[in-house]
Amino acid sequence: MIVFPPAKINLGLNVVRKRSDGYHDLQSVLVPIPLRDALEIIVDPMVPVGEVVQTRSGLPIPGSADQDLCMKAIAAVRHLRPLPGLRMHLHKVIPMGAGLGGGSSDGTHTLLLLNDLLDLKLCAEELHDLAFALGSDCPFFLKPTPQLITGRGDHPIPVDIDLTGLWLLIVNPGVHVSTAAVFRSCTPSGKELDVVPLFTPLDLNELDARSPNTLEEAVFRMHPEVAAIKSRLKEAGAVHSSMSGSGSTVFGIFNERPHDIVWPANHQQWLLQW
């Protein structure tokens, strides 16, 4: 069985405060985008019961294969249900350390795929708890539709946003941004915004001023090339441009298909339409 885990972007990201547990309270609307990895898992009688043979292709993934979120998801499920011998292949398209949630999406879709493939009958609450244990973004990917996250993101709330027909240009400068370092360097806003009225109806022209990504200042200071991408996207006519998550990817949303933009050789870009 094969699934195609999507990436996400953040429409606004308000870092409200640092919590006593070391995490931060956030406000953000996450939106899935048509940029996807491919994840396949099959049952293989030749693999010993409970073991997994993993292979990868596409973009290189740092670290050992047994430490990625797909393998952590399998290990978590193994504590609840016996598993047969499995083979898993991940083809990586979504860049890592880019603020697009690729690892979180892969891990969460591993949970969903196992549940369907093996008829494990894990309920919605069990899947939610497993996903949240993998990472704060993971519950969003259980049902990847536009959703508002608050606090640590454990209980996303659906938001009615229609982006149909809009163009999305995503640019990644090839810089791996440390999420931990960004949060250490950012200055929390100290206030919660009344976020939902900003999106119903959606006014992209007002979004950056009224609901910015408050992590941009820290990332732009550490990596000026990320700030330069946002400026060029706005100059090219984007009705909204922002860094996604903790970076380093920047996106621009356009009403019409944008003209080609020449980027430095180490920059990746994707032009997509909802």
C-alpha positions in Angstrom: 0.0 0.0 0.0 1.3 3.4 -0.9 0.4 6.9 0.3 1.6 10.4 -0.6 2.2 12.5 2.5 1.7 16.2 1.8 3.8 19.2 2.9 2.2 22.2 4.7 2.7 26.0 4.9 1.9 28.3 7.7 -0.5 31.2 7.1 0.8 33.4 9.9 2.6 32.1 13.0 2.2 33.9 16.3 4.7 32.8 19.0 2.6 33.9 22.0 4.8 32.9 25.0 7.3 30.4 26.3 5.8 27.7 28.5 7.0 26.3 31.8 7.7 23.0 30.0 10.1 24.6 27.6 7.8 24.6 24.6 6.0 27.6 23.2 2.3 28.5 22.9 1.6 29.2 19.2 -1.2 30.4 16.9 -1.0 29.5 13.3 -3.2 28.2 10.4 -1.7 25.2 8.7 -2.6 24.6 5.0 -1.6 21.4 3.1 0.0 22.0 -0.3 0.4 19.7 -3.3 4.0 18.9 -2.7 4.3 15.3 -1.6 6.6 12.5 -0.5 5.8 8.9 -1.4 5.6 6.2 1.3 5.0 2.5 0.7 4.7 -0.3 3.2 4.1 -4.0 2.4 3.9 -7.2 4.4 6.8 -9.5 3.6 6.8 -13.1 5.0 10.5 -13.2 4.4 11.1 -10.5 7.0 11.0 -11.7 10.6 7.9 -10.9 12.6 8.0 -7.5 14.1 11.0 -6.3 12.1 11.1 -3.6 9.3 13.4 -3.3 6.3 13.5 0.3 5.3 14.8 1.8 2.1 15.0 5.4 0.9 15.3 7.4 -2.3 15.0 11.0 -3.4 16.5 13.8 -1.3 19.1 12.6 1.2 17.9 12.4 4.9 20.4 13.1 7.6 20.9 10.6 10.4 20.3 6.9 10.6 17.2 5.4 9.1 16.1 3.9 12.4 15.8 7.3 14.0 13.4 9.0 11.5 9.8 9.6 12.3 8.5 6.8 10.1 10.5 4.2 12.2 9.5 5.9 15.4 5.9 5.7 14.3 6.3 1.9 13.7 8.0 1.5 17.1 5.1 3.3 18.8 2.5 1.1 17.1 4.4 -2.0 18.0 3.8 -1.2 21.6 0.1 -1.4 21.0 -0.3 -4.1 18.3 1.8 -7.0 17.1 3.2 -6.4 13.7 4.3 -8.8 10.9 7.5 -8.4 9.0 7.4 -5.3 6.9 9.2 -3.5 4.1 9.0 0.2 3.9 10.2 2.6 1.2 10.2 6.4 1.5 10.8 8.6 -1.5 11.7 12.0 -0.2 10.6 15.1 -2.2 9.9 17.6 0.6 13.1 19.2 1.8 14.1 18.7 5.5 14.6 21.5 8.0 12.6 23.7 5.7 9.4 24.5 7.7 7.2 22.4 5.4 6.5 19.6 7.9 7.7 16.8 5.7 9.0 14.6 8.5 5.9 15.1 10.5 3.7 14.2 7.6 5.7 11.1 6.8 5.5 9.9 10.4 1.8 10.6 10.7 1.0 8.9 7.4 3.0 5.9 8.6 0.5 5.5 11.5 -2.4 5.9 9.1 -1.0 3.5 6.5 -0.3 0.8 9.1 -3.8 1.1 10.6 -5.3 0.6 7.1 -2.9 -1.9 5.7 -3.0 -4.2 8.8 -6.6 -3.4 9.9 -5.2 -2.6 13.4 -8.5 -0.8 14.4 -6.7 2.0 16.2 -9.3 4.5 17.1 -9.1 8.3 16.4 -8.0 9.0 19.9 -5.2 6.4 19.8 -4.0 7.8 16.5 -4.1 11.3 17.8 -2.1 10.4 20.9 0.5 8.5 18.8 0.8 11.4 16.4 1.2 14.0 19.1 3.9 11.9 20.7 5.8 12.1 17.4 5.7 15.9 17.2 3.6 19.0 17.6 2.8 19.3 13.9 1.8 15.6 13.5 -1.9 15.7 14.6 -2.6 18.2 11.8 -1.6 15.6 9.2 -4.2 13.1 10.5 -6.7 15.1 8.4 -4.6 17.5 6.3 -7.1 20.3 5.6 -6.7 24.0 6.6 -6.6 24.0 10.4 -5.9 26.5 13.2 -3.4 25.3 15.8 -3.1 26.8 19.2 -0.9 26.0 22.2 1.4 23.2 21.3 -0.8 22.2 18.4 -2.4 19.1 19.9 -6.0 19.9 19.0 -6.2 21.5 15.5 -9.5 23.3 14.7 -10.8 23.2 11.0 -10.9 26.5 9.3 -12.9 27.2 6.2 -10.3 28.5 3.7 -10.7 28.2 -0.1 -7.5 28.6 -2.0 -8.8 27.0 -5.2 -7.1 28.3 -8.4 -4.4 30.3 -6.6 -0.8 29.8 -7.5 1.9 28.9 -5.0 5.6 29.5 -5.5 7.8 27.8 -2.9 11.5 28.6 -2.7 14.0 26.9 -0.5 17.6 28.4 -0.3 19.2 25.1 0.7 19.7 26.3 4.3 18.9 23.9 7.1 17.4 26.0 9.9 17.6 24.6 13.5 14.1 24.9 14.9 15.5 24.9 18.5 17.9 27.7 17.7 15.2 29.9 16.1 12.9 29.5 19.1 15.7 30.4 21.4 16.4 33.6 19.4 12.8 34.7 18.8 10.9 37.3 20.9 7.4 36.1 21.8 4.6 38.5 21.0 3.1 38.1 24.5 -0.5 38.4 23.1 -3.1 36.1 21.5 -4.7 37.3 18.3 -8.3 36.9 17.2 -7.1 34.8 14.3 -10.2 33.2 12.8 -11.7 36.4 11.4 -8.5 37.0 9.4 -9.3 33.9 7.4 -13.1 33.9 7.1 -13.2 35.4 4.5 -9.5 35.2 3.6 -7.8 38.5 2.7 -4.3 37.6 1.7 -3.4 41.3 1.1 -3.9 42.0 4.8 -2.5 38.8 6.2 1.2 39.7 6.5 0.4 42.9 8.4 -2.2 41.5 10.7 -0.9 37.9 11.3 2.8 37.7 10.4 5.2 34.9 11.1 6.9 36.1 14.2 9.8 33.8 13.7 10.9 35.6 10.6 12.9 38.3 12.4 15.1 35.7 14.1 15.6 33.6 10.9 16.2 36.7 8.7 18.9 37.9 11.1 20.7 34.5 11.0 20.1 33.9 7.3 19.7 37.1 5.2 19.2 35.0 2.0 15.9 33.9 3.4 14.7 37.5 3.8 15.9 38.2 0.2 13.5 35.5 -1.1 10.5 37.1 0.5 11.4 40.5 -0.9 11.8 39.1 -4.4 8.4 37.2 -4.2 6.7 40.4 -3.2 8.4 42.3 -6.0 7.2 39.6 -8.4 3.6 40.3 -7.5 2.7 37.9 -4.7 -0.4 38.9 -2.9 1.0 37.3 0.2 4.5 36.1 1.0 5.9 34.6 4.2 8.4 32.2 5.6 6.8 28.8 6.5 7.2 27.6 10.0 10.7 28.1 11.4 12.1 28.3 7.8 14.0 28.2 5.7 11.4 27.9 3.0 9.5 31.0 1.8 6.4 30.9 -0.2 4.5 33.4 -2.4 0.8 33.2 -3.2 -0.3 34.7 -6.6 -3.6 35.3 -8.2 -2.1 34.5 -11.6 0.7 32.2 -12.7 3.9 34.2 -11.9 6.6 34.9 -14.4 9.7 32.9 -14.2 12.2 34.1 -11.6 15.9 33.2 -11.8 17.2 32.1 -8.4 20.8 31.2 -7.3 21.9 27.8 -8.2 21.5 26.4 -4.6 17.9 27.4 -4.4 15.1 24.9 -5.1 11.7 26.1 -6.3 8.3 24.5 -6.9 5.4 26.2 -8.7 2.1 24.6 -7.7 -1.6 25.4 -8.1 -4.4 24.5 -5.6 
